[in-house]
Amino acid sequence: MKIAIGCDHRGLELKQKLIPFLAETGYECKDFGCYDQAPVDYPDIAEKVCKNVVAGKFERGILICSTGIGMSIAANKLKGIRAALCSDIFSATRARQHSDANVLVLGGEVIGQALAWEITKAFLTTKFEGGRHLRRLQKVSCLETTLLDNK
């Protein structure tokens, strides 16, 4: 499986620890930045990773920032992205089983390295269940093209 990964400066440390685990486990991983502690804008990294996932160049994406909140918000603005911010294994498993999430978002300052790896493994190895969940995802896709009247 090919994985697109990216982080902002606050997620750099965790990303640098995850990449070797991914490689050792047989995942092909491309790093879309950032590469040092110089401050960057997380939406720019989220866009790079997510555009490559939507284009089919990568099967999954992983994004990391301080809490994961900013990356999650930015990622979910792109049509076709179902990004899930996960801080536990159960949520990562359900994100795949029920929502067919294609991007995992982690909070680099929220969870430790060992838990991050367990969450990532669960996310990458869990299959989408389909069935009744497919109908719900079709409704979510419709929301991407619907202009909502906020009155």
Helices and strands as residue ranges (DSSP letters): E 2-7, H 12-24, E 28-31, H 42-54, E 60-65, H 69-75, E 83-85, H 89-99, E 103-107, H 113-125, H 132-144
